[in-house]
Amino acid sequence: MLIEEDGDGGGPNYSVYLRKTDGSAAVRLGEGRAIALSPDSAWVVTRVAADDSAQTHVAATGPDSRAN
């Protein structure tokens, strides 16, 4: 599950997290707004939180590009 956090947990620029459904802790992927998660959970799309017209960014979700 791809989630974003604002306020105390997310900071001034929001934070994007990936959380498995097995009860394990969420993994922070970086700053920004969560836009999309690839079907295989290997990639996320984010954008800068403060700018609705900002470019999107694509990032791998883990060192082996797989979040399983």
N, C-alpha and C positions, 0 to 999 in steps of 0.2 A: 504494500500500500504506500503510495506517495503522499506525503503530507507536508504542510507548511505551518510554521509557528510564528506568531508575532508577540509583542509584549516582552515580558521577562524571559521567556523561553526562546524567543526568536531574535531578539535584538532589534535595533532601529531599521535594519534592512531586511527583516524576515529571515528565516532559515528554512531550508528544505531538508526533509528527513525521509528515509526509506525504512519502513517497518514491516517485518515479516508477520504472519498471522499465527506463529507458533508461541507467542508470548515473550520472545526475546526482545531486548532493548532496541529502540529505534537508532538508526545510524545517521548522523548528520552528514549531509552531502555538501553543504555550503550555503552561502547567502542567496537570497532572492525569493521569487514566487514559484511555486510548483505549477507546471503547465501540463506535462504528460509523462507517462511511464511507458516504455516500449513493452510489447506483448511478452517478451522473454525476460523482462525486468533487468536487462543489461544496461539500459541507457535511460536518462531522464532529460527532459527539456525544462529549462527554467528561464526566467527573465528578471531583470533588476526590478526590485519592488517599488521604488519611488517613481518610476517612469513607465506609464502604460504604453508608451510608444517605443520602448527600448527593444533592442534586438534580443532574440532568444539565444540561449546557449544550450549545447548538447554536451553531456558529460557521462562517463562510465559510472556505474554504481559500485564497482569494486575493483580490486587489483587485477582480477582476471576477467573483468567486464561482464561478470555474471553475478546476480544476487540470489539466485535459486531460492 
